[in-house]
Amino acid sequence: MSEQQQPTADTHDMTWVLTRLTQEKDVLHAVLFTTDGLVLAHSEGLHRDVADRVAASSCSLFSLGRGIAEFAQTPAGEAPRKIIIDLPDSCVLVFGAGHNSVLAVSVSAEMTEPEVAVASAATIKTIKGLAPALSARTRARAS
C-alpha cells in the first residue's frame, strides 16, 4: 500500500468496529456496505446471507432517498444522512458512513424509545471518528 493511500473498509477488516457497536444496549447487528450494495463488513453473529440482503435492501433505500431529495428542497442527488425504518418492537437505522459507504444498525426497541437515541448517537460518533476508514474506493466498471 502506498504511503498516500488512506486505509478504507474495502482494504481493511472493520468487523471489530461493527461488533463494538453491538455492545450498546439493544443494538442487535450492524452491516457496513458500499453504496452499490457490496458488503464490506458485518458484526459478529450476523449470518453473511442476512448481511447481503440488508446491504441490497438498504442500498435501494439510500438511492430512493437521493431521488426524492428535491421534495425536501435539497439539491437533487444529495445523499441522506440517516433513514429510519420503524418496525414493531424494533427499528433499523441506515446512515451514510463515508465516501461510497453506508452503515445499517438494527435496534430491538421502538423508534421513540431512549435506546434508539443512544444507538443512533453511538453510531454517529463511530462514523465521525472513523469516516475515512469506513469509506470505500470507487469500483472500476467492467469493460
Secondary structure, 3 states (H helix, E strand, C coil): CCCCCCCCCCCCCCHHHHHHHCCCCCEEEEEEEECCCCEEEECCCCCHHHHHHHHHHHHHHHHHHHHCHHHHCCCCCCCCCEEEEEECCEEEEEEEEECCEEEEEEECCCCCCHHHHHHHHHHHHHHHHHHHHHCCCCCCCCC
